[in-house]
Amino acid sequence: MNAPNRFNQAFAKPHTAFVAFITAGDGDTPANLDALVAGGADVIELGMPFTDPMADGPAIQSANLRSLGRGTTTAHVLQTATDFRARHADVPLVLMGYANPMVRRGSDWFATAAAQAGVDGVICVDIPPEEDESLGPALRARGIAPIRLATPTTDEARLPAVIAGSEGFLYYVSVAGITGKQQAAIDSIEANVARIKQSTDLPVAVGFGVRTPEQAAEIARVADGVVVGSAFVDLVGEYGTDAPAKLKELTASMVTAMKEARA
């Protein structure tokens, strides 16, 4: 199955897609990834650790530091992706991170390596749509979806630039700020998701600040996907090698709540 088909399958299910994030190299990453899939995650985001994760809050910042402290490199992340694809043929895998590790050896190198690892999509937080040429064409040429971010401040004048060239799904950042801290009011999320969907057929997944099954269920009623990251990263930091059981449990509870909300 190729990347577009994996995304289509994930977002075509009768329930809202659940997108789960953890940081590569933090804890037992293969076991943690398997636990998320076992719990029912439809899409996996694998964070590439970076020294200055400016869009991330304390939880993911700490995970980045733990991972880098263990010596995690881009090569390790790509090997983790390769191994994940061998175990999970049909689950979309997205690399999420910052420009420096992705383009320092050239966008063609990174896109080729990611494609060989079985990666379906890439979210680069600090390359704006106006600078798409620095990475987007290389990804698209190799069948990898560049997944863009829209925010509450993405107005009608800028939204077309965000959508143009986006593939896989659109990630709606529900708050203006960093990951894991606050959550937007559901009325604001619903209005902005509806506004974005008037301009694109891409699925819209909502993230930032979603930590509980109740929050996930509320968003599942109005969005095509729900993204959870900091809550999982906190579990990895707290439980270490015992984290997989906790990750599976939280994933399952969120997925169940989301399915019930859409029933």
C-alpha positions as CSV (number, residue, x, y, z in Angstrom):
1,M,0.0,0.0,0.0
2,N,1.4,3.4,-0.9
3,A,1.2,6.6,1.1
4,P,-1.9,8.2,-0.4
5,N,-3.8,4.9,0.1
6,R,-2.7,4.7,3.7
7,F,-4.0,8.2,4.4
8,N,-7.2,7.6,2.5
9,Q,-7.8,4.4,4.5
10,A,-7.1,6.0,7.8
11,F,-9.5,8.9,7.3
12,A,-12.2,6.9,5.5
13,K,-13.1,4.9,8.6
14,P,-16.5,5.4,10.1
15,H,-14.9,7.0,13.2
16,T,-12.7,10.1,13.4
17,A,-9.1,9.3,12.8
18,F,-6.9,9.2,15.9
19,V,-3.4,10.6,15.3
20,A,-0.8,9.8,18.0
21,F,2.6,11.5,18.5
22,I,5.7,10.4,20.4
23,T,9.3,11.5,20.1
24,A,11.8,9.1,18.5
25,G,14.5,7.9,20.8
26,D,12.6,8.7,24.0
27,G,12.1,5.5,25.9
28,D,11.6,2.2,24.1
29,T,10.4,3.7,20.9
30,P,9.5,0.5,18.9
31,A,7.5,-0.8,21.9
32,N,5.9,2.6,22.4
33,L,4.9,2.8,18.7
34,D,3.5,-0.8,18.8
35,A,1.5,0.1,21.8
36,L,-0.1,3.1,20.1
37,V,-1.1,0.9,17.1
38,A,-2.4,-1.8,19.4
39,G,-4.5,0.8,21.3
40,G,-6.2,1.8,18.0
41,A,-4.2,4.8,16.6
42,D,-5.0,5.3,12.9
43,V,-2.0,7.5,12.1
44,I,1.4,7.8,13.8
45,E,3.5,11.0,14.1
46,L,7.1,10.3,15.0
47,G,8.9,13.4,16.3
48,M,12.5,14.0,15.2
49,P,14.4,15.3,18.2
50,F,15.8,18.8,17.8
51,T,17.7,21.2,20.1
52,D,15.3,24.1,19.7
53,P,11.7,22.8,19.3
54,M,10.2,26.3,19.3
55,A,6.6,25.2,18.8
56,D,6.6,22.6,21.6
57,G,5.8,22.9,25.2
58,P,7.7,21.5,28.3
59,A,6.6,17.9,27.8
60,I,7.9,17.6,24.2
61,Q,10.9,19.8,24.9
62,S,11.9,17.4,27.7
63,A,11.4,14.4,25.4
64,N,13.7,16.0,22.9
65,L,16.4,16.5,25.5
66,R,16.0,12.9,26.8
67,S,16.3,11.6,23.2
68,L,19.3,13.8,22.2
69,G,20.9,12.9,25.5
70,R,20.8,9.3,24.4
71,G,22.6,10.2,21.2
72,T,19.6,9.9,18.8
73,T,20.4,11.0,15.3
74,T,18.4,11.4,12.0
75,A,19.8,8.0,11.0
76,H,18.3,6.4,14.1
77,V,14.9,8.1,13.4
78,L,14.9,6.7,9.8
79,Q,15.8,3.3,11.0
80,T,13.0,3.4,13.5
81,A,10.7,4.3,10.7
82,T,12.0,1.5,8.5
83,D,11.4,-1.0,11.3
84,F,8.0,0.3,12.0
85,R,6.9,-0.1,8.4
86,A,8.1,-3.7,8.4
87,R,5.9,-4.4,11.4
88,H,2.9,-2.2,10.4
89,A,2.3,-2.3,6.6
90,D,-0.9,-0.2,6.5
91,V,-0.5,2.4,9.3
92,P,0.4,5.9,8.0
93,L,3.7,7.2,9.4
94,V,4.5,10.9,9.6
95,L,7.8,12.4,10.6
96,M,7.3,15.7,12.5
97,G,10.1,18.1,13.2
98,Y,12.1,21.1,12.2
99,A,13.9,22.2,9.1
100,N,17.5,21.8,10.2
101,P,17.7,18.0,10.4
102,M,15.5,17.7,7.2
103,V,17.5,20.0,4.9
104,R,21.0,20.2,6.2
105,R,22.2,17.5,3.8
106,G,19.8,18.6,1.1
107,S,16.1,18.1,0.6
108,D,16.6,15.4,-2.0
109,W,18.7,13.4,0.4
110,F,16.1,13.6,3.2
111,A,13.2,12.9,0.9
112,T,14.9,9.8,-0.6
113,A,15.9,8.5,2.8
114,A,12.4,9.0,4.2
115,A,10.8,7.3,1.2
116,Q,13.1,4.3,1.5
117,A,12.1,4.1,5.2
118,G,8.4,3.9,4.3
119,V,7.4,7.4,5.6
120,D,4.1,8.6,4.3
121,G,4.1,12.3,5.3
122,V,6.3,15.0,6.8
123,I,5.3,17.9,9.0
124,C,8.1,20.6,9.1
125,V,7.0,23.1,11.7
126,D,9.3,26.0,10.7
127,I,9.2,26.0,6.9
128,P,6.3,28.2,5.9
129,P,4.3,27.6,2.7
130,E,6.0,30.5,1.0
131,E,9.3,28.6,1.3
132,D,7.8,25.3,-0.1
133,E,10.6,25.0,-2.6
134,S,13.1,24.2,0.1
135,L,11.5,20.8,0.8
136,G,8.0,20.3,-0.7
137,P,8.9,19.3,-4.3
138,A,11.5,16.8,-3.1
139,L,8.9,15.1,-0.9
140,R,6.1,15.1,-3.5
141,A,8.5,13.7,-6.1
142,R,8.9,10.6,-3.9
143,G,5.3,10.2,-3.0
144,I,5.6,11.7,0.5
145,A,2.8,14.1,1.6
146,P,3.9,17.5,2.9
147,I,1.4,18.1,5.7
148,R,0.8,21.8,6.5
149,L,-0.3,23.6,9.6
150,A,-3.2,26.0,9.8
151,T,-3.8,28.1,13.0
152,P,-6.5,30.3,14.4
153,T,-4.7,33.2,12.8
154,T,-4.6,31.7,9.3
155,D,-7.0,34.1,7.7
156,E,-8.8,33.9,4.3
157,A,-5.9,35.7,2.6
158,R,-3.3,33.2,3.7
159,L,-5.3,29.9,3.8
160,P,-4.9,29.2,0.0
161,A,-1.1,29.3,0.4
162,V,-1.3,26.8,3.3
163,I,-3.6,24.5,1.3
164,A,-1.7,24.7,-1.9
165,G,0.8,21.8,-2.1
166,S,-0.6,20.2,1.1
167,E,-1.3,16.4,0.9
168,G,-2.4,13.7,3.3
169,F,-4.3,15.8,5.7
170,L,-4.3,19.4,7.1
171,Y,-3.2,19.8,10.7
172,Y,-5.2,22.5,12.5
173,V,-3.3,23.9,15.4
174,S,-6.3,24.8,17.7
175,V,-4.4,27.4,19.8
176,A,-1.9,30.1,19.2
177,G,1.0,28.9,21.3
178,I,3.0,25.9,22.2
179,T,2.0,22.2,22.4
180,G,0.4,20.7,25.5
181,K,-0.6,23.8,27.5
182,Q,-4.1,25.0,26.8
183,Q,-7.0,24.0,24.6
184,A,-9.3,26.2,22.5
185,A,-13.0,26.3,23.1
186,I,-14.9,23.8,21.0
187,D,-17.0,26.5,19.4
188,S,-13.8,28.1,18.0
189,I,-12.5,24.7,16.8
190,E,-15.8,23.9,15.1
191,A,-16.0,27.3,13.4
192,N,-12.4,27.2,12.1
193,V,-12.6,23.5,10.9
194,A,-15.8,24.3,9.0
195,R,-14.1,27.4,7.5
196,I,-11.1,25.5,6.4
197,K,-13.1,22.6,4.9
198,Q,-14.9,25.1,2.7
199,S,-11.6,25.5,0.9
200,T,-10.2,22.0,0.7
201,D,-11.2,18.4,0.4
202,L,-8.3,17.3,2.6
203,P,-9.2,15.8,6.0
204,V,-8.6,18.3,8.8
205,A,-7.1,16.9,12.0
206,V,-7.1,19.0,15.2
207,G,-4.2,19.1,17.7
208,F,-2.5,21.0,20.5
209,G,-3.8,20.8,24.0
210,V,-5.8,17.5,23.7
211,R,-5.0,15.4,26.7
212,T,-8.2,13.5,27.8
213,P,-10.7,11.2,26.3
214,E,-13.4,13.8,26.9
215,Q,-11.5,16.4,25.0
216,A,-10.8,14.0,22.1
217,A,-14.5,13.0,22.0
218,E,-15.6,16.6,21.8
219,I,-13.3,17.4,18.9
220,A,-14.2,14.1,17.1
221,R,-17.7,15.4,16.6
222,V,-16.5,18.3,14.4
223,A,-13.1,17.2,12.9
224,D,-11.8,14.4,10.6
225,G,-9.0,13.7,13.0
226,V,-7.7,14.3,16.6
227,V,-4.0,14.6,17.3
228,V,-2.6,13.8,20.8
229,G,1.1,14.2,21.7
230,S,2.1,15.7,25.0
231,A,-0.1,13.4,27.0
232,F,1.7,10.4,25.5
233,V,5.1,12.0,25.9
234,D,4.4,12.6,29.5
235,L,3.7,8.9,30.0
236,V,7.0,8.0,28.4
237,G,8.8,10.4,30.7
238,E,7.0,9.1,33.8
239,Y,7.0,5.4,33.2
240,G,10.1,4.7,31.1
241,T,10.2,1.1,30.0
242,D,6.7,0.5,31.5
243,A,5.2,3.2,29.3
244,P,3.9,0.9,26.5
245,A,1.1,-0.5,28.7
246,K,0.1,3.0,29.7
247,L,0.2,4.3,26.1
248,K,-2.0,1.5,24.9
249,E,-4.5,2.1,27.7
250,L,-4.8,5.8,27.1
251,T,-5.0,5.4,23.3
252,A,-7.8,2.8,23.7
253,S,-9.7,5.0,26.0
254,M,-9.5,8.0,23.6
255,V,-10.4,6.0,20.6
256,T,-13.4,4.5,22.4
257,A,-14.6,7.9,23.5
258,M,-14.2,9.3,20.0
259,K,-16.2,6.4,18.4
260,E,-19.0,6.8,21.0
261,A,-19.0,10.6,20.2
262,R,-19.5,9.9,16.5
263,A,-21.9,7.0,16.9
